[in-house]
Amino acid sequence: MAQPENSIPDEPASYRSIIHFMPGKRAVGDVMPFYWKGEYHVFYLTNPTGNVDVHWEHIASTDLVNWTELPPALSPDHGNPKGSEGCCMFTGCVVEKDDIFHAWYTSWNPENPDGREFLSHATSRDLVRWTKHPEDMISPDGVHYANHHKRDFRDPQIFWNKEAGEYWMHILAQVPGEKGSRFGLLTSKDLTVWQQEPAVEGVQGDECPDYFRIGDMHYIHSCRRYCYSENVNGPYKFPTLMHELDRPHINAPKRVWDGKRHVWFGGWAGGPMPAPREVYGGPDGLLYMKPVREVVSVFKHTLLDLTDKLNLPESSSEAFFDVPANCMLDFRVKLAFKSRFTIRLREDYRLTLLPERGQLVLAGPGIDHRRPCPVNSSETVKIQIFVEGSLIECFVNDQYAQTCKAPAHQNGRLGLSADGGKAEVVSLLVKTQDLGV
């Protein structure tokens, strides 16, 4: 439940990236994706007035690129300013049963004397018009989950547990007598009446849990990290190499299964929705990420094609190319083990790959993001970078992602350099959406 930014995002007014949905007002906060009959629905949080007044907005797409804005799904009821629905509709999820859609969400109001957070229920027959059911509201039972005023009890995420023959709901909640919060568990046969159960065994909880299964592995991805287990009941643990898919700026991401793949969406602190990605499983509980093919296919036109192998010797000077400010860069590179390969983007931002350290660095004005990124120096490395609007999104070997915000930078100059060892640029394609760019 990461509260949306109050400030107007600084997306350049002259350019709107087709791969980044941007609402007319405010920013895309926590996302809640749902897939139904060939259509992707994304419910997301926003505060249209700029005050503590958070709504569920709703967009839909059949191709993950072109989005239709639909009427707001849920809005606060300001009739009772001290009531549970008198302030914000925070994060939750949507599921379907017997042709009825169920939204479970967080009612949040710190002025409510009975507690600041409750789990609330609404239903719909068309995903557009929703009816709230205040009689179904759930509060912590005081036994499994603490029931003092400032307790955590939020962010419901529901899935069908086939083995148990019932619906399971994960939440963020506090266990009496424990510090911090845990992934709480509730169970139901009908999506209306819920039984509170002991918390999920394993790691400490985090906001916006999202359970899913890939093969025999069970995952819970949350606002900042993910954990895994060989059993749906846990215990869950963090992967050894890393437990973040793309942090720190992408907020409260969630994914949805579309029958073929897990499609991942994220919100942004003060800006547009990042490009959708595909999430899939790796070894030792790892999750990998790559841009969905629909996003890649948007960039149809090749403006620059270096196919004659541009070689960057050790300690080379920087090679520069004039490229559009908004484009996709597609590299194939062979790197010496001790090389330090740097791609300069819009002059002020640098993506550096260090094979010896197994590290990827994305740095620029006010940022220095470092993440594990092991690559095999004996093999060609694939790097895709989307420099679009106010975001720079980088992907290495269709496995590791790193994103940053690059607002209002219109200079598209591209720089390449290598230090410590040789870098052989096997191919470099600069692609755009439109030849007129």
C-alpha positions as CSV (number, residue, x, y, z in Angstrom):
1,M,0.0,0.0,0.0
2,A,2.4,2.6,-1.2
3,Q,0.6,5.9,-1.2
4,P,0.7,7.7,-4.6
5,E,2.7,10.9,-5.1
6,N,0.9,14.2,-4.4
7,S,3.0,16.1,-7.0
8,I,2.2,16.3,-10.7
9,P,4.7,14.1,-12.6
10,D,7.3,15.8,-14.7
11,E,6.9,13.8,-17.9
12,P,8.0,16.0,-20.8
13,A,4.9,17.6,-22.3
14,S,6.2,17.3,-25.8
15,Y,6.6,13.5,-25.8
16,R,4.3,10.7,-24.6
17,S,5.8,7.2,-24.7
18,I,3.4,4.6,-26.2
19,I,4.9,1.9,-23.9
20,H,4.2,3.8,-20.7
21,F,0.6,4.5,-19.8
22,M,0.2,7.9,-18.2
23,P,-3.1,9.1,-16.6
24,G,-4.3,12.5,-17.3
25,K,-4.0,13.5,-13.6
26,R,-1.5,12.4,-11.0
27,A,0.6,9.3,-11.3
28,V,0.1,5.5,-11.4
29,G,0.4,4.2,-7.8
30,D,0.0,0.6,-6.6
31,V,-1.2,-1.7,-9.5
32,M,-3.7,-4.5,-9.3
33,P,-3.7,-6.4,-12.6
34,F,-6.5,-8.9,-13.7
35,Y,-6.8,-10.8,-16.9
36,W,-10.2,-11.8,-18.3
37,K,-11.1,-13.2,-21.7
38,G,-8.2,-11.8,-23.7
39,E,-8.1,-8.4,-22.0
40,Y,-5.6,-7.1,-19.4
41,H,-7.2,-4.9,-16.7
42,V,-5.1,-2.8,-14.4
43,F,-6.7,-1.2,-11.4
44,Y,-4.3,1.3,-9.8
45,L,-4.2,3.8,-7.0
46,T,-4.2,7.5,-7.5
47,N,-5.2,10.6,-5.6
48,P,-6.9,12.9,-8.1
49,T,-7.3,15.8,-5.7
50,G,-3.7,15.7,-4.4
51,N,-5.0,15.2,-0.9
52,V,-5.2,12.1,1.2
53,D,-8.0,10.9,-1.0
54,V,-7.0,7.7,-2.8
55,H,-9.2,6.0,-5.5
56,W,-9.1,2.9,-7.6
57,E,-8.7,3.8,-11.3
58,H,-9.1,1.3,-14.1
59,I,-7.5,0.8,-17.5
60,A,-7.8,-2.1,-20.0
61,S,-5.8,-3.3,-23.0
62,T,-5.7,-6.3,-25.4
63,D,-2.1,-5.7,-26.5
64,L,-0.3,-4.3,-23.4
65,V,0.5,-1.1,-25.4
66,N,-2.8,0.7,-26.1
67,W,-4.8,1.4,-23.0
68,T,-8.4,2.5,-22.6
69,E,-9.3,4.5,-19.5
70,L,-12.5,3.3,-17.8
71,P,-14.5,4.9,-15.0
72,P,-13.0,4.8,-11.5
73,A,-13.8,1.5,-9.9
74,L,-13.8,2.5,-6.2
75,S,-13.9,5.8,-4.5
76,P,-13.9,6.8,-0.8
77,D,-17.2,7.5,0.9
78,H,-16.8,10.8,2.6
79,G,-20.2,10.7,4.3
80,N,-18.6,9.7,7.6
81,P,-15.1,11.3,7.9
82,K,-14.2,9.1,10.8
83,G,-15.6,5.9,9.3
84,S,-13.6,3.1,7.7
85,E,-14.4,4.3,4.2
86,G,-14.0,8.0,4.9
87,C,-10.5,8.4,3.5
88,C,-8.7,6.0,1.1
89,M,-9.4,2.9,-1.0
90,F,-6.0,1.2,-0.8
91,T,-4.5,-1.9,-2.4
92,G,-6.3,-5.2,-3.0
93,C,-7.1,-7.5,-5.9
94,V,-9.8,-8.7,-8.2
95,V,-10.9,-12.4,-8.7
96,E,-13.9,-14.0,-10.5
97,K,-16.3,-16.7,-9.3
98,D,-19.5,-17.8,-11.1
99,D,-19.5,-14.8,-13.4
100,I,-19.2,-12.4,-10.5
101,F,-16.1,-10.3,-10.0
102,H,-15.0,-9.8,-6.4
103,A,-12.7,-6.9,-5.3
104,W,-11.2,-7.1,-1.9
105,Y,-9.4,-4.0,-0.9
106,T,-8.0,-2.0,2.0
107,S,-10.2,0.6,3.7
108,W,-7.8,3.1,5.3
109,N,-8.6,6.0,7.6
110,P,-6.3,7.0,10.5
111,E,-9.3,9.1,12.0
112,N,-11.4,5.9,12.5
113,P,-11.4,5.2,16.2
114,D,-11.9,1.5,15.6
115,G,-8.7,1.1,13.7
116,R,-7.0,2.6,10.6
117,E,-7.2,-0.5,8.3
118,F,-9.9,-3.0,7.4
119,L,-10.4,-5.4,4.6
120,S,-13.4,-4.5,2.4
121,H,-15.4,-6.2,-0.3
122,A,-17.1,-5.0,-3.5
123,T,-18.6,-7.0,-6.4
124,S,-19.4,-6.4,-10.1
125,R,-20.8,-8.2,-13.1
126,D,-18.9,-6.2,-15.8
127,L,-15.7,-5.0,-14.1
128,V,-16.9,-1.4,-14.5
129,R,-19.8,-0.8,-12.1
130,W,-19.0,-1.9,-8.5
131,T,-21.2,-2.4,-5.4
132,K,-19.6,-2.2,-2.0
133,H,-20.6,-4.7,0.7
134,P,-19.8,-3.0,4.1
135,E,-21.4,-6.0,5.9
136,D,-18.5,-8.2,4.7
137,M,-15.8,-6.0,6.2
138,I,-13.1,-7.8,8.1
139,S,-11.1,-6.6,11.1
140,P,-8.2,-8.5,12.8
141,D,-9.4,-11.1,15.3
142,G,-7.0,-10.1,18.0
143,V,-5.8,-13.8,18.2
144,H,-4.0,-14.5,15.0
145,Y,-3.5,-10.8,14.1
146,A,-3.1,-7.7,16.4
147,N,-6.1,-5.4,16.8
148,H,-4.8,-2.2,18.2
149,H,-5.4,1.1,16.3
150,K,-2.3,1.4,14.2
151,R,-1.9,-2.3,13.4
152,D,-1.1,-3.5,9.9
153,F,-4.1,-5.3,8.3
154,R,-4.1,-4.6,4.6
155,D,-3.3,-5.4,1.0
156,P,-5.4,-8.5,0.3
157,Q,-4.3,-10.8,-2.5
158,I,-6.4,-13.9,-3.3
159,F,-5.7,-17.1,-5.2
160,W,-7.4,-20.5,-5.6
161,N,-5.6,-23.2,-3.7
162,K,-6.5,-26.3,-5.7
163,E,-5.1,-28.8,-3.3
164,A,-6.9,-27.3,-0.3
165,G,-10.1,-26.7,-2.4
166,E,-10.5,-23.1,-1.1
167,Y,-9.5,-19.6,-1.7
168,W,-6.5,-18.2,0.1
169,M,-5.9,-14.6,0.9
170,H,-2.5,-13.2,1.8
171,I,-2.3,-9.8,3.6
172,L,0.2,-7.8,5.5
173,A,-0.6,-8.1,9.2
174,Q,0.9,-8.0,12.7
175,V,1.0,-11.1,14.9
176,P,0.3,-10.3,18.7
177,G,3.6,-10.3,20.6
178,E,5.8,-10.1,17.6
179,K,7.8,-7.2,16.2
180,G,7.3,-6.1,12.6
181,S,4.6,-7.7,10.3
182,R,4.1,-11.0,8.6
183,F,2.3,-12.3,5.6
184,G,-1.1,-13.1,7.1
185,L,-3.4,-15.8,5.8
186,L,-7.2,-16.1,5.5
187,T,-9.2,-18.9,3.9
188,S,-12.7,-19.0,2.3
189,K,-15.0,-21.2,0.2
190,D,-17.1,-18.4,-1.3
191,L,-14.9,-15.2,-1.4
192,T,-17.3,-13.6,1.2
193,V,-16.8,-15.3,4.5
194,W,-13.2,-15.6,5.6
195,Q,-11.5,-17.6,8.4
196,Q,-8.3,-16.1,9.9
197,E,-5.4,-18.5,10.0
198,P,-1.9,-18.5,11.4
199,A,0.6,-16.4,9.5
200,V,2.6,-17.8,6.6
201,E,5.8,-19.4,7.9
202,G,9.2,-17.9,7.0
203,V,10.4,-14.4,6.2
204,Q,9.1,-11.1,7.6
205,G,6.1,-9.7,5.6
206,D,6.0,-6.7,3.3
207,E,3.3,-4.6,1.7
208,C,1.3,-5.8,-1.3
209,P,2.0,-9.5,-1.3
210,D,1.4,-11.4,-4.5
211,Y,1.4,-15.2,-4.5
212,F,2.0,-17.2,-7.6
213,R,3.4,-20.6,-8.7
214,I,5.9,-21.4,-11.5
215,G,6.4,-25.1,-11.9
216,D,6.9,-26.7,-8.5
217,M,8.1,-23.5,-6.9
218,H,5.9,-21.1,-4.9
219,Y,6.6,-17.4,-4.7
220,I,5.4,-14.4,-2.8
221,H,6.4,-11.1,-4.4
222,S,5.8,-8.0,-2.4
223,C,6.4,-4.3,-2.6
224,R,10.2,-4.5,-2.3
225,R,11.3,-8.1,-2.5
226,Y,10.3,-11.7,-3.2
227,C,10.7,-15.0,-1.4
228,Y,10.1,-18.7,-2.4
229,S,9.2,-22.1,-1.1
230,E,8.8,-25.6,-2.3
231,N,5.5,-25.7,-0.4
232,V,2.6,-23.3,-0.5
233,N,2.5,-23.3,3.3
234,G,6.2,-22.4,3.5
235,P,8.6,-21.9,5.1
236,Y,9.5,-19.1,2.6
237,K,13.0,-17.8,2.2
238,F,14.9,-15.3,0.1
239,P,17.1,-16.4,-2.8
240,T,20.8,-16.2,-2.0
241,L,21.9,-14.0,-5.0
242,M,19.2,-11.4,-4.9
243,H,15.5,-10.9,-3.8
244,E,14.6,-7.8,-5.9
245,L,13.3,-7.8,-9.5
246,D,13.6,-4.1,-10.2
247,R,14.1,-1.6,-7.3
248,P,14.2,0.9,-5.8
249,H,11.8,3.2,-7.7
250,I,9.2,0.8,-9.1
251,N,6.4,0.7,-6.5
252,A,4.2,-2.2,-5.3
253,P,4.4,-4.4,-8.5
254,K,2.2,-7.3,-9.2
255,R,1.8,-9.8,-12.0
256,V,-1.1,-11.7,-13.6
257,W,-1.2,-15.1,-15.4
258,D,-2.7,-14.7,-19.0
259,G,-2.7,-18.4,-19.8
260,K,0.8,-18.4,-21.2
261,R,3.0,-16.2,-19.0
262,H,3.2,-14.1,-15.9
263,V,2.9,-10.5,-17.0
264,W,4.3,-8.0,-14.4
265,F,3.2,-4.5,-13.9
266,G,4.5,-1.8,-11.6
267,G,3.6,1.7,-10.3
268,W,5.9,4.6,-10.1
269,A,6.6,7.3,-7.5
270,G,5.5,10.3,-9.4
271,G,5.2,9.2,-13.0
272,P,3.9,6.7,-15.6
273,M,3.4,3.0,-15.5
274,P,6.7,1.2,-16.5
275,A,6.6,-1.0,-19.5
276,P,5.0,-4.5,-18.8
277,R,7.4,-7.3,-18.4
278,E,7.3,-11.1,-18.3
279,V,8.5,-12.8,-15.1
280,Y,9.7,-16.4,-15.2
281,G,11.5,-18.8,-12.9
282,G,15.3,-19.4,-12.7
283,P,17.5,-21.7,-10.5
284,D,17.6,-21.6,-6.7
285,G,14.4,-19.7,-6.3
286,L,15.4,-16.8,-8.5
287,L,13.0,-14.9,-10.7
288,Y,14.0,-13.4,-14.0
289,M,12.5,-10.6,-16.0
290,K,12.3,-9.4,-19.6
291,P,10.2,-7.0,-21.6
292,V,7.0,-8.5,-23.1
293,R,7.2,-9.1,-26.8
294,E,4.4,-6.6,-27.5
295,V,6.6,-3.8,-26.1
296,V,9.6,-4.8,-28.1
297,S,7.6,-5.1,-31.3
298,V,6.6,-1.4,-31.0
299,F,10.1,-0.4,-32.1
300,K,9.9,-1.4,-35.8
301,H,12.2,1.0,-37.4
302,T,16.0,0.7,-37.3
303,L,17.8,4.1,-37.5
304,L,21.3,2.9,-36.7
305,D,22.8,-0.5,-37.4
306,L,26.4,-1.3,-36.5
307,T,26.9,-4.8,-37.8
308,D,30.7,-4.6,-38.6
309,K,31.7,-5.1,-34.9
310,L,32.7,-2.0,-33.2
311,N,35.6,-3.0,-30.9
312,L,36.4,-1.0,-27.8
313,P,40.0,-1.8,-26.7
314,E,41.0,-1.7,-23.0
315,S,40.9,1.8,-21.6
316,S,39.3,3.2,-24.7
317,S,38.2,6.7,-25.2
318,E,34.4,7.1,-25.4
319,A,32.8,6.6,-28.8
320,F,29.7,8.8,-29.4
321,F,26.7,8.5,-31.6
322,D,23.8,10.9,-32.3
323,V,20.6,9.0,-31.6
324,P,17.0,10.1,-30.8
325,A,16.2,11.1,-27.2
326,N,13.5,8.4,-27.2
327,C,14.4,5.0,-28.6
328,M,15.2,1.4,-28.0
329,L,18.8,0.2,-27.9
330,D,19.5,-3.4,-28.7
331,F,23.1,-4.6,-28.0
332,R,25.0,-7.8,-28.4
333,V,28.4,-7.6,-26.7
334,K,31.3,-9.8,-25.9
335,L,33.2,-8.7,-22.8
336,A,36.5,-9.6,-21.3
337,F,36.2,-10.9,-17.7
338,K,37.8,-7.8,-16.2
339,S,36.2,-5.3,-18.5
340,R,34.1,-2.4,-17.4
341,F,31.6,-1.7,-20.2
342,T,29.7,1.6,-20.0
343,I,26.8,2.8,-22.0
344,R,26.2,6.6,-21.6
345,L,22.5,7.5,-22.1
346,R,21.2,11.1,-22.7
347,E,24.8,12.1,-21.7
348,D,23.9,12.2,-17.9
349,Y,23.1,8.5,-17.3
350,R,25.5,5.6,-17.3
351,L,24.7,1.9,-17.4
352,T,27.8,-0.1,-16.5
353,L,28.2,-3.9,-16.7
354,L,31.1,-5.5,-14.7
355,P,31.5,-9.2,-15.4
356,E,34.2,-9.8,-12.8
357,R,32.0,-8.5,-10.0
358,G,28.7,-9.8,-11.5
359,Q,27.2,-6.4,-11.1
360,L,25.1,-3.9,-13.0
361,V,25.2,-0.2,-12.2
362,L,22.8,2.5,-13.3
363,A,23.9,5.9,-12.3
364,G,23.0,9.5,-13.0
365,P,22.0,12.8,-11.3
366,G,21.1,11.8,-7.8
367,I,21.1,8.1,-8.4
368,D,23.5,5.1,-8.1
369,H,21.6,1.8,-8.4
370,R,23.7,-1.4,-8.1
371,R,22.4,-4.9,-8.4
372,P,23.7,-8.5,-8.9
373,C,24.0,-9.3,-12.6
374,P,26.2,-12.3,-13.3
375,V,27.1,-12.9,-17.0
376,N,29.3,-15.4,-18.7
377,S,32.2,-13.6,-20.3
378,S,32.7,-16.4,-22.8
379,E,29.2,-15.8,-24.3
380,T,27.6,-12.9,-26.0
381,V,25.6,-10.7,-23.7
382,K,22.3,-9.2,-24.7
383,I,21.4,-5.7,-23.5
384,Q,18.1,-4.0,-24.3
385,I,17.5,-0.4,-23.1
386,F,14.3,1.6,-23.5
387,V,15.0,5.3,-23.3
388,E,11.5,6.6,-23.4
389,G,10.0,9.7,-22.0
390,S,10.9,10.1,-18.3
391,L,12.1,6.5,-17.8
392,I,15.1,4.5,-18.7
393,E,14.5,0.7,-18.5
394,C,17.4,-1.7,-18.9
395,F,17.4,-5.5,-19.4
396,V,20.4,-7.8,-19.5
397,N,20.2,-11.3,-21.0
398,D,16.4,-11.3,-20.6
399,Q,17.0,-11.9,-16.9
400,Y,18.0,-8.8,-14.9
401,A,16.3,-5.4,-15.0
402,Q,17.1,-2.0,-13.7
403,T,15.0,1.2,-14.2
404,C,15.5,4.8,-13.3
405,K,13.7,8.1,-13.8
406,A,15.3,10.5,-16.3
407,P,12.9,13.5,-16.4
408,A,12.9,16.1,-19.1
409,H,16.3,15.1,-20.7
410,Q,15.9,15.5,-24.4
411,N,19.5,15.0,-25.6
412,G,19.8,11.5,-27.1
413,R,23.5,11.3,-27.5
414,L,24.8,7.8,-26.9
415,G,28.3,7.0,-25.6
416,L,30.2,3.7,-25.4
417,S,33.5,2.9,-23.5
418,A,35.4,0.0,-22.0
419,D,38.0,0.0,-19.2
420,G,40.1,-2.9,-17.7
421,G,39.5,-5.2,-20.6
422,K,38.3,-5.4,-24.2
423,A,34.6,-5.1,-25.2
424,E,33.5,-6.2,-28.6
425,V,30.1,-4.7,-29.7
426,V,28.9,-7.5,-32.1
427,S,25.8,-5.5,-33.0
428,L,24.1,-2.3,-32.0
429,L,20.6,-1.5,-33.3
430,V,18.9,1.8,-32.5
431,K,15.2,1.5,-33.0
432,T,12.3,3.9,-32.9
433,Q,8.5,3.7,-33.0
434,D,8.4,6.1,-36.0
435,L,10.8,7.0,-38.7
436,G,9.9,10.6,-38.3
437,V,11.4,10.8,-34.8
